[in-house]
Amino acid sequence: MATWKDVLRRVQERQDESNKWKSNAKSLMNIIQKAEAWGLDPAPASRASISNLQEIIPSARKAIRNAEKERLDELFRLADKLTIKELRIKLRGDRRDKVLVRIAKTTLGPMYEFSLPQEQYERLKRATELMFDFQEDQESIR
């Protein structure tokens, strides 16, 4: 049976000297201590990946600040059950940017045209620059 001490030990044993991890480790240790003090079940936290535990830090801090014991328990359960992608979407809500996609049927199969504001386009371009060479075609939109 898992204990909060086991979860704390997992955090402490992680070998990472980056400043970001040191900050996250300190936050996680404080969150774990509060969860133990509140008598929460350690099983979900013990099964959750360290990455998922790191992902819940801002929400967990808020839950502790607002004395929301049930919310903190829910966060550990989400960290246990969801993938990191699903967890990020769940925690941030559906505040993702929308992308308009136009599908044109051609003899070569469907072609996709994306309509993005400049900021989104620049983010996409940076994120995929190793995979794609963007060929920009200047055209004014009516």
N, C-alpha and C positions, 0 to 999 in steps of 0.2 A: 504494500500500500504506500502510495506516494505521500510525502510530507512537504511542507513549505521549506523545510531545511534542504531537501533534495533539490527543489527548484532553485533555491538560493545558491546552492553549491554549483549547479549547472551554469549559472550566470557568472559566478566567481572563477570557475575553471576555464572559461573561454579565453583562449590565447589571442588577444588582439590589443595592440598597443596604441591604436589610433585614438585621438582625442574624442572623436564622435562616439566610439564604443565606450570609452571611460565614462563619458557623460551619461550614455544610455544605461550602462551597467549600474551606475549610482542611482539613476531614476528607477530602474527595475528593482533594485534592492529595497528602496524605500516603498515602492508599490507592494512588493511581496510582504514586507513587514506589516504594512497596513492591512493587507488581505488576511494575514495570519491573525492579527489582533482582532479583526472583525469576525473571525471564525469561518471564513469561506473555505469551500472544498478545494484542496490543492490538486486534485486529479486532472482537471482540464489544463491547468498551467503546466503540469509536469509532462503532459503529452504534446503541448504546443511547441512549435519550433522557436528558437531564439529570435529568428527574423520576425515571426508573427508577434512575439511578445514585444519586440521593439516597436512594431507598428502600432500597438495599442497605447503606447506611453502617453501621448497627448490626451487621449480620451480618458485614460485611467487617472491621470492627474486631476482632470476636471471632475471626475466622479468622486475622487477622494476629497477635493476641495469643497464639493457640494454635499458631502456625506451620503453619497448614493451607493450604498452597499450592494444593492441588486444590480445596478449598472456595472459595477466593477466585476461582479460575478459573471454577468452576461459577456463582458469583454474577454474574460479568460476562456469562456466557452466558445466564443467566436474564433479566438486565436487557435483553439484546438481543432475546430471543425472545418474552417474555411482555408482555401489557398490564400496566398498573400494577395493575389489579384482580387479575389472575391472580398477579402477583408478590407482592402483599400477602398473598394467601391462602396461597401456597406458603411464604413466609418465616415467617408466623405460625402455620402449621399450621391445622388445622381447629378452632380455639378460638373459633369464632363462637358467639354465643348462639343457642339454639334457640327457635323460635317455634311454638307449637301453633296450627294453623289448622283450624277446623271449617267445613265447607262445607255449607250448607243449600240445598236445592232449593226455589225459589219459583216462582210464576207469572211473575215478572219475570226469571227466570234464576237462576243460582247467586248466593248471598250468602255472604260470608266473614266469619267471626268469629275474631279473634285473641286468644289468651290470652298475656299478658305479665306478668312481674313489674313492679312499679312503676318500678324504675330503667330498664328497657328501654322501658317506655311513655313515660316522660319524655324519653328520648333520641329516640325516634321522633317524638314530638310536637314537640320543638324543631327537629328536622331537616326536618320537613315543614310547619311552621307557615305558610309562604307559599302552600302548595297546598291544605291541608285545614283545616277548622274542626271540631275534635273535639267531638262532642256526646256527653257522658258520661251513661250511664244507670246509676244506682246499683242494683245487684242483688246480693244475697248468693248466693254459690255454695255449694251443699250439699255 
